[in-house]
Amino acid sequence: MKKTILLLLSMVALMAAQAQQHVEFKWHRMYGVAGYSFTTNISSLQYQYDGGQFDDKAAMQGVYAVGGWQIRKESGIGLGVEFMKDFASGYTMLPVFVEVRSHYLRNQISPFTSVYVGYSIPLGFSGMGTDYVKIETGGPAWGLNVGARYAINRKMGVNAFIGYQGIFLNRVNVYHEGELQDAPPVLMQNFKVGVGFNF
């Protein structure tokens, strides 16, 4: 997490140092974004089992890609996918989503937002050990990212962002000592940071 924050700060410093140059990023036709994200839940994940309570934490690394069309100079709409791998495997999933991406300046450095909604598909992974979880049925996903894009030239840029992500999982199987104990719906509210390339 500290390395990710340092990387974000380094990118922002580089963007500020180069701010004098004027490079306007392309704004028409197709656009693409791809990168890396780190996500951790800020909501409590608590499960009940016979004789106790199971508290869980989800920390996930992800790779994502979005392809879309610029509607106008400031905004575009795209279709994206993200592979999110839980460190303990139990919450590994594949959100598929539609996003609206907006850039607010036509300068080399531009703040941006992306708002997205979609559906999270479980990938069949289960956690490790004797007390673990496994997503049985996925559900809706949504979120908001806020960040900055730095245009290297008209066709390539880099970005960094922070954001909120919500995922409602319709059924998560909870196992204690290898035995199924509960299968509740779960609402994950996540904090997300990421970096990426714009092309």
C-alpha positions as CSV (number, residue, x, y, z in Angstrom):
1,M,0.0,0.0,0.0
2,K,2.8,2.4,0.9
3,K,4.6,1.6,-2.4
4,T,1.4,2.4,-4.3
5,I,1.0,5.7,-2.6
6,L,4.6,6.6,-3.2
7,L,4.2,5.7,-6.9
8,L,1.1,8.0,-7.1
9,L,2.9,10.9,-5.4
10,S,5.9,10.4,-7.8
11,M,3.6,10.5,-10.8
12,V,1.8,13.7,-9.5
13,A,5.3,15.4,-9.0
14,L,6.4,14.4,-12.5
15,M,3.1,15.8,-13.9
16,A,3.6,19.1,-12.0
17,A,7.2,19.4,-13.2
18,Q,6.2,19.1,-16.8
19,A,3.1,21.3,-16.6
20,Q,4.6,24.2,-18.6
21,Q,4.5,22.2,-21.8
22,H,1.3,22.2,-23.8
23,V,0.3,18.8,-25.2
24,E,-3.4,18.3,-25.9
25,F,-4.4,14.7,-25.6
26,K,-6.5,13.2,-28.5
27,W,-10.1,13.7,-27.9
28,H,-12.0,12.1,-30.7
29,R,-12.9,8.5,-31.8
30,M,-11.8,5.5,-29.8
31,Y,-10.0,5.6,-26.5
32,G,-8.4,2.9,-24.3
33,V,-7.2,2.7,-20.7
34,A,-5.4,-0.1,-19.0
35,G,-3.6,-0.5,-15.7
36,Y,-3.2,-1.8,-12.2
37,S,-5.3,-1.3,-9.1
38,F,-5.2,-2.1,-5.4
39,T,-8.5,-2.5,-3.5
40,T,-9.3,-3.0,0.2
41,N,-12.6,-3.1,1.9
42,I,-13.6,-0.3,4.3
43,S,-16.8,-2.0,5.4
44,S,-16.8,-4.8,8.0
45,L,-17.2,-8.3,6.6
46,Q,-18.7,-10.4,9.4
47,Y,-20.1,-13.9,9.1
48,Q,-21.8,-16.2,11.6
49,Y,-21.1,-19.8,12.1
50,D,-22.0,-22.4,14.6
51,G,-20.6,-21.2,17.9
52,G,-18.9,-18.1,16.7
53,Q,-18.3,-15.2,14.4
54,F,-15.9,-15.1,11.4
55,D,-14.4,-11.6,10.6
56,D,-12.9,-11.2,7.2
57,K,-10.8,-8.7,5.3
58,A,-10.4,-8.5,1.5
59,A,-7.4,-7.0,-0.1
60,M,-7.2,-7.4,-3.9
61,Q,-4.8,-6.6,-6.7
62,G,-6.3,-6.0,-10.1
63,V,-5.6,-5.4,-13.7
64,Y,-8.2,-3.6,-15.8
65,A,-8.8,-2.5,-19.4
66,V,-11.4,-0.2,-20.8
67,G,-12.2,0.6,-24.5
68,G,-14.6,3.3,-25.5
69,W,-15.7,6.1,-27.7
70,Q,-15.2,9.9,-27.1
71,I,-18.7,11.5,-27.3
72,R,-17.2,14.9,-27.0
73,K,-13.8,16.5,-26.1
74,E,-14.5,16.2,-22.4
75,S,-16.4,12.9,-22.1
76,G,-16.5,9.3,-23.4
77,I,-18.4,6.1,-22.7
78,G,-16.7,2.8,-22.6
79,L,-16.9,-0.9,-21.7
80,G,-14.4,-2.3,-19.2
81,V,-13.3,-5.5,-17.4
82,E,-11.2,-6.0,-14.3
83,F,-9.6,-9.1,-12.9
84,M,-9.5,-8.7,-9.1
85,K,-7.3,-11.3,-7.3
86,D,-7.8,-11.6,-3.5
87,F,-4.5,-12.2,-1.6
88,A,-6.3,-15.1,0.2
89,S,-8.2,-16.1,-3.0
90,G,-11.8,-16.2,-1.6
91,Y,-13.0,-12.9,-3.1
92,T,-11.3,-13.2,-6.5
93,M,-13.8,-11.9,-9.2
94,L,-14.2,-10.3,-12.6
95,P,-16.3,-7.1,-12.7
96,V,-17.6,-6.2,-16.2
97,F,-18.8,-2.6,-16.4
98,V,-19.9,0.4,-18.4
99,E,-18.1,3.7,-17.6
100,V,-18.5,7.4,-18.3
101,R,-15.1,9.0,-18.3
102,S,-14.7,12.8,-18.1
103,H,-11.6,15.0,-18.5
104,Y,-11.9,18.6,-17.3
105,L,-9.0,20.4,-19.0
106,R,-7.5,20.3,-22.4
107,N,-4.0,20.7,-21.0
108,Q,-1.1,18.3,-20.7
109,I,-2.3,17.6,-17.1
110,S,-6.1,17.1,-16.7
111,P,-8.1,16.0,-13.7
112,F,-10.6,13.3,-14.6
113,T,-13.4,11.2,-13.1
114,S,-14.8,7.9,-14.1
115,V,-18.2,6.6,-13.0
116,Y,-19.1,3.0,-13.7
117,V,-21.8,0.3,-13.1
118,G,-21.7,-3.3,-14.0
119,Y,-21.8,-6.9,-12.7
120,S,-19.2,-8.8,-10.8
121,I,-18.6,-12.4,-11.9
122,P,-17.2,-14.9,-9.4
123,L,-14.3,-17.0,-10.7
124,G,-14.7,-20.1,-8.5
125,F,-11.7,-19.5,-6.2
126,S,-12.0,-20.3,-2.5
127,G,-10.0,-19.1,0.4
128,M,-7.2,-21.0,2.1
129,G,-7.2,-23.0,5.4
130,T,-10.1,-24.5,7.2
131,D,-12.0,-21.2,7.8
132,Y,-12.6,-19.5,4.4
133,V,-15.1,-18.0,2.0
134,K,-16.0,-18.6,-1.6
135,I,-18.2,-16.3,-3.8
136,E,-21.1,-18.5,-5.0
137,T,-23.1,-15.9,-6.8
138,G,-21.9,-12.5,-8.0
139,G,-23.9,-9.3,-8.2
140,P,-23.9,-5.6,-9.2
141,A,-20.8,-3.4,-9.0
142,W,-20.5,0.3,-9.1
143,G,-17.9,3.0,-8.4
144,L,-16.3,6.4,-8.8
145,N,-12.7,7.2,-9.5
146,V,-11.0,10.7,-9.3
147,G,-7.6,11.3,-10.6
148,A,-5.2,13.0,-13.0
149,R,-4.0,12.2,-16.5
150,Y,-0.6,13.3,-17.9
151,A,-0.3,13.4,-21.7
152,I,3.1,12.2,-22.8
153,N,2.1,13.1,-26.4
154,R,-1.2,13.3,-28.2
155,K,-1.7,9.5,-28.3
156,M,-0.3,8.3,-25.0
157,G,-0.7,9.3,-21.4
158,V,-0.4,8.0,-17.9
159,N,-2.9,8.4,-15.0
160,A,-3.3,7.9,-11.3
161,F,-6.5,7.8,-9.3
162,I,-8.2,7.0,-6.0
163,G,-11.8,5.9,-5.7
164,Y,-14.7,4.1,-4.1
165,Q,-16.1,0.8,-5.3
166,G,-19.2,-1.0,-4.1
167,I,-19.9,-4.7,-4.9
168,F,-23.0,-6.6,-3.8
169,L,-22.4,-10.3,-3.8
170,N,-25.7,-12.2,-3.7
171,R,-24.2,-15.3,-2.0
172,V,-20.9,-15.9,-0.3
173,N,-20.4,-19.4,1.2
174,V,-18.7,-19.4,4.6
175,Y,-16.8,-22.5,5.7
176,H,-15.6,-23.3,9.2
177,E,-13.3,-26.3,9.6
178,G,-14.1,-27.2,6.0
179,E,-17.9,-27.4,6.6
180,L,-20.4,-25.0,5.0
181,Q,-21.8,-22.8,7.8
182,D,-23.6,-19.9,6.2
183,A,-24.3,-18.4,2.7
184,P,-25.3,-14.7,3.2
185,P,-25.4,-11.8,0.7
186,V,-22.4,-9.5,1.2
187,L,-22.0,-5.8,0.5
188,M,-18.4,-4.8,-0.1
189,Q,-17.5,-1.2,0.2
190,N,-14.0,-0.7,-1.1
191,F,-11.3,1.9,-1.2
192,K,-9.3,1.8,-4.5
193,V,-6.0,3.3,-5.8
194,G,-4.6,2.7,-9.2
195,V,-2.3,3.7,-12.1
196,G,-2.7,3.2,-15.8
197,F,-2.0,4.1,-19.4
198,N,-4.3,6.1,-21.7
199,F,-4.1,5.4,-25.4
